[in-house]
Amino acid sequence: MNVRRLIPTTAVAGAVVLGLTALSACSTSDAADGGNGDKLKVTASFYPMQFLTERIGGEHVAVTSLTKPGVEPHDLELTPRQIGSISESDYVLYLKGIQPAVDDAIKQSGVKNTVDAATLTTLENHGSEVSGHDHGHDHAEEAPEEHGEHEEHSEGDGHNHGEEGGADPHIWLDPVKYAEVAKGVGKSLEKADPDHAADYRKNTDALVAELGELNTAYETGLKNTSTTTFITTHSAFGYLAERYGLTQQGIAGIDPEAEPSPARIQEIHTIAEKEKATTVFFETLASDRTAKTLAKDTGLKTGVLDPLEGITDKSRGADYIEVMESNLTALQKALGAK
């Protein structure tokens, strides 16, 4: 599981009590104090969930993200005010397994409409090396029915499709899986706020179509490359690698700032030579020190591949779609797309 610092449950429980008793009268949204009118009060755990609720909810929702721009989501510690705001939400969207503090607070919040995005698609267990098997399929049309077949041909290579045992939570980096989640979010918003169901449906359809175009761009753009191996400091791109027939080589597993062992550096050097990999990717929210050290030791270039856990002024794009397009350009360059 991609988690670096676990928050003790007892500490969260204490904060929940504090949040509920001391802050019941506080404003529930950092996004807008007053002026929310009859809007659905939505709490999103971090950026990929915020993007979905804002795009699908449109003018009918007031969305607050628990993770501020520039904060590494895995490291998030909730304030009593935030814990209080969760309990006063009309609707909460989160992704179990990314942020233990959020998982615990939501469990104790008593909010009726809570949706775990991980339940809206299938999760897999990805190690630091993930190969793709789906190259060349047209996923845009078959996304909703794809699970059975997808599980069959992945099961034999060590993937664990259960949610326990370290399932990889980075589903949003695969546009097809993200579209599946979007559909589930749309349906759950319709149930939570039936008066605006038609708008939620329309917004969901528009977003799913956009994600379908993004998937096609990736399929086309990565179909013919000199190499299919990319090296990254953060093993967040397992689903993306699998979707488009690539192999992710993580330097130090799931922690983007962990120091790789000398043995792993040597191993990466050997892999890079054998697979003709050119680039070590680092991310925007973590230090580039490891990537630069490795690149220097192995003679590789460095580049940015954004795991899209948050948008900041350093992001290469203003939203999910734009940053994913930048990621595609970076991958095409590194892999020698023809």
N, C-alpha and C positions, 0 to 999 in steps of 0.2 A: 504494500500500500504506500502511496506517495505522501508520506507524512514525516515531518522532521521533529516536531516537538509536540508531544501529547499533553493536553491540559487535564489535570486530575478531575475526575467526574465530581468528586466532593466539592471542589472549588467552584465548579460550574453550578452545582445544585445550590450552594450557598448564595451565589450571585443571582440565581434565578429568583430565590425568595426575596432577596434584596431588591431585585429589579421589579418584582410584582408589587411589593409593598410600598417601596419608596417612590416609584415612578408611575403609578397608575394614572396620575393626573398629567403626566408629561405629554408633549406632542409626540406622536408616533412616527413621524416621518422627518428625516433630515432633508429630504428632497424639497418639501414644501410645508412651511408652517402656515396653516390656514390656507384658504383658497382651494382646498382639495374638493370641497363640495361633496357630491355624492360618489366620488371616485372610489373604486376598489383599492383599499390599502394593501399594497403588495410588498412583501419582503423577499429579496433575492439574496442568496448566500454569497455569490461572487459574480464577476463580469459575465461569463457565458450564460448564467441564469438570468441576469439582469437584461441582457440583450434580447433574450427570448420574450420575457414578460413585457418589455417596452415595445417591441415590434408587434407582438400579437395583441397586447392590451390596448395599444394606441392611446386615444384620448380618454379612455374609460378607466385608466389605472394611474395611481400615484406610486411609483416604484422607489423603494429604498434598498440600496445594496449594503450588506453588512461589511463588505470588504472595500475599503477606500482605494482609489487609484494609487498604484505604486506600492501597495502592501502585498507581500507574498502571501497568497491565500492560505497555504499550509501552516503558516506561522500565526494566523489570526487568533487574537485573544479578544473576547467580547467584553465590552463595558457593561455595567449594570443597566445603563440607559438603553443600550442595544438589546439586551435580553428582555427588558420591559417592552420594547417596541415590537419584538417578535410576537409576544403574547397578545398584543392589541391589533395584530394584522388580520385582514380578512382572508388573505391567501399567502402561502409561503412556498417558494420554489427553491430547492436545494439539491445538492448531489452528495449522497451519503458516501463517506469514505475519504473525502477530500479534507474536510475540516471537522475534527472530532468535537471541538468546542461548540460548533454550530449544531452538529448532530444531537448532542446532549441537550442543548438549550431548546431545540425544536421539540424533542421528545417530551420535555416537561412543560411546554408552553400551553398545551390544551387547545391549540388552534385547529379548527375543524378541517379547513381546506389546506392541508400540507401535502405537497407533491415531491417525491424523491425522483429526480430525473433518471436515476439508475434503473428504476423499475419500468421505464418507458422504452428501453431497448435492451439488447443483450450485452453483458460485460464479459470480458475475457481476461486471462492472466498472461501478461506480457513480461518477459524478462528484459534484460538490457539488449538482447539481440532478437529482433522480430522480423521475420520474413513475410513477404506478401504472397498470397495464393490466388488473388482474385483478378489478376491483371487482364484487362481487355473486356471485362463484363460490362454490360450497360446497366449500371446500378440505379440510374435516375428513375426509371420506370418501375423497377421491381423491388424497391426498398422495403415496403411494408411486408411483403410475403417472403422476404429473403432469409429469415432467421433459420429455418429448418435446414436448408441446403448449406448455409454458411457454417453452421455448427458442425454438420457432418464432415465437411472437408477440413475443418480446423482441428477437430478433436484429437486426431492421431499425432499431433506434433507438440504435445505437452501443454496445450491451452486448457485452462480451467474456466468453464463457463459459469460456475457458481459465483455468487456475490461474496462468499467467504474466501479465505485463503489467498488474499492479496490480489483480488481482481483489479485490473487497471481501470481507474475512473476517468481517464482522459477522452471520453467519448465525443466531446465537442470538436475534436480535431479531425474527425471523419465527417465530412458534410452529409453523408448518407445517414449515419447514426444520429447526427444532430437534427436532421430533418424528421427522423422518427420521433425524437424527443419533442420537437416543435409541434408535431401533430397531437401528441399526448397532452402537451401543455394547453394547446388550443381547446381540446375537448374538456379539460378540467376547468378552464376559465369559463367555458360555456355553462358548466354545471354550477360553478360558484356565483355566476352573475348572468342568469338566463335572459335578463332584459336586453343584454347586448350581444347575445349569442351569434347573431348574423354577422356582426362586425368582426367578432373574434374569428369566425370561420373564414371570412374574406381575407383578413390579415394573415391567418395561418397559411392559406392557400398561396398568397403572394410570397411569403417568406420561404415556403417549401419549394416553390418554383425557382426562386433565387438561389437556394442551396443546390437545387438540381443543376442549374447552370454552372455553379462553382464546381460541382463534382465533374461535370463534363469537361470543364477547363483543365482540371487536374488530370483526368484520364487522357485527354488529348495531349496536354503539355508534357506528360511524363511517359508517354507510350514508347518513345524511341530515345534512349539515353546511352551514353558511353559506359556508365556504371550505374548500378542500382543500390549501391551502399552509401549511406551517409552517417557521419559521426556526430554525436551530440552530447553536451554536458548534462542534459536533462532528458531522461528516458521517457518523454511524454508523448512520443509520436508513433507508438505501437499500432494504433488503429489506422492512422494515416498510412504507415508503411504497408500494413496488410492490405489495405484497400487498393493501393496503386502498385503493388508488386515490387516494393522496395524493401531493403533491409536496414533497420536502425541499429547502429552500434553505440550503446551508451558508455561513456567513459567511466563513470562511477555509479552507475545504477540510477536510483530515483532522486538522489539529493544533488541538485544542480551546483552546489558549492562544495561538495565533498572532494577531498584531494585523492586523485587516483593513485594506486600503488605503482611502484616502478615496474612490476610485472605486467600490470594492465596497460601501462604506457607502451611497453615493448610489444604487447599483444596487439594494441591498436595500430602501432607502426607496421607490424607484419600484415595485418588485415588491410590497411590502407594501400600498401604496396601490391598485395595480391589482387585486391578488388578495384584498384585504380581510383580509390577515393581521394578527393582533392581538398576537402574543406572540413574544419571542425566548427560545428555550430554552437553558439551560446545564446542565451536568452536575454530579454530586456530587463527583467526584474531581479536578475542575479548577477554576481560578479563574473567578469570575463577572464579572470586570472587563470583558472584551470585550462580554459580553451587556448589562451595565449601561450601558456607554458607548454602544453602538448604540441601546439602548432610549431613552436620553436624547436622542440625536441625532434619532431618528425618531418619538418620541412613542409607542412601543410598550410593552407590559407585558413583564415577565420571568417565566419559570417554569422548573421543573426537569423535564427529560426524561432519565431515567437510562439510559445505555447498558449498565448491568448488567455492568460489567467487574469489579466487586468489591462486596461488601456491607459497610457500616460502620454505626456507630450513627446516621449522618446519612441512611442509606438510608430510603426511604419504604416499608418493608416488610422482613420478616425473611428472605425468600428470593426466588428468581426469580419465582415465580408472583405473590406479593404486590406486588413492585415493578412487574411488568408491568401489574398491575391499576391501580396508581397512575399509571403512564404513560398508560394508557387514559383515566383520569379527567382528567389534565392535557391530553391531546389533545382530548378532547370539549369541555372548557371553552374552549380556545384556538381551536378550529375552529368553535365555535358549533353543537354537535350539537343536533338537534331531537328 
